Amino acid sequence: MIVFDLCCSAGDHRFEAWFASSESFADQQERGLIACPVCGDADVRKAVMAPRVGAKSNQMTSGARAPAPVADDSGPGPEIVRKLLADLAAKQAEMLPRSRWVGREFADAARAMHEGRAAEDLIHGQASPEEAQALRDDGIAAMPLLVPFVPPEAAN
Ligand SMILES: [Zn+2]
């Protein structure tokens, strides 16, 4: 017996079903014998499986012997995640040159701007978790840098 993650086309409901074999699934699917337990739709297909890291590169090299991977055409894949991270890194790289490094003074500087004691400025620096929490508690906008950042002091 093998289990397939299936999903209906009417409502994109996901469910699991057991079959004697892959052929048995294909046969039952062909004849419309598999119905979505949620909405009864018989137009059922295999759901996108979790990416199997590693297995894929094997399939690339083993060529025709490997069966085509199941429905690899939707859902966020590793490529999309990588692209998102690259976008974030690019945004951060774009922002940092315009931002003033204030190091350990970050919490104080952010608070001073918030309270009008200092001119509004784009700053970045270091804050302890407690300081970051205190800023949030006071409604001061601060967010962690999304990409690991080397402080200027450490880079020199
Ligand atoms: Zn359904």
Residues whose N, C-alpha, C, O or C-beta is under 5 A from the ligand:
A	BS01	ZN	C8 G11 H13 C36 V38 C39 G40 D41
